[in-house]
Amino acid sequence: MKDNPTLPFFSGKNRWFFLVMILAAVAVVIGLLARRQASPYHALPSQAAVVLEYDGWHRVLQLQKNISDPAWAKILETSAFRNAGQDAAMAGKLLEHDPDLKKALAGNKLLAALTLNRADSLHGLLVLETGRETDLGKLLDTNPLSRKIFPSLFHDHTLYTVHLGKRDRLVLASAGKLLLFSRFSYLVEDAITQLEGASSWWADRKWMHDPQQDGPLRVFFRPAAMAAQYGNSVAEAWSD
């Protein structure tokens, strides 16, 4: 009897094609798993011009109370910081009945991203690292502040618009272990779209993740995004 010949599919070029396909499939799976574990910076839209990084929001509140430097005291009183604090406090009151989220808001990384668009009124997108997946629908149903909650769907994510009075409202969504919230739904939608992408300008900035930086607050600027907003508003000599 003759020996069994090698199957034609696993010989020559076919074998290499099969191996390449396996490696490509493995790469896709790894990419999907990495995206599920996205950092808060992955959620920031590329057009964000200023980012406030709170390494524990309550730590920054303590810093603000005890700061002695008059320059930093003035900075922390500006609209950008005041608005971020108001929006974070609003989310805290909505969700403080959940001990884990209350703890996360107090001590985990919280980002506030500002596009500097006039329509945003210096209220930005806030991204909280929660450490777990959050059932927002269940939590908001038992929140102590408002019964006016309106869900909507965007890219398979549920956005919850919560009305907290005549003027105040907050839009919230959960994406993996991140909590997204803002006064404006389009900023939350931009974050979800960004998380679905393969790359992130803010997440790819290696110098932002320096382990030697140990402080409760850092502020980052993206000059190119600022120039895109205001380049036509300044004198020609200053536009560059």
Helices and strands as residue ranges (DSSP letters): G 8-10, H 12-36, G 40-43, E 50-55, H 57-66, H 70-76, H 79-95, H 99-107, E 109-114, G 118-120, E 125-129, H 136-141, E 149-154, E 157-163, E 169-175, E 178-182, H 185-196, G 206-209, E 217-221, H 223-230, G 236-238
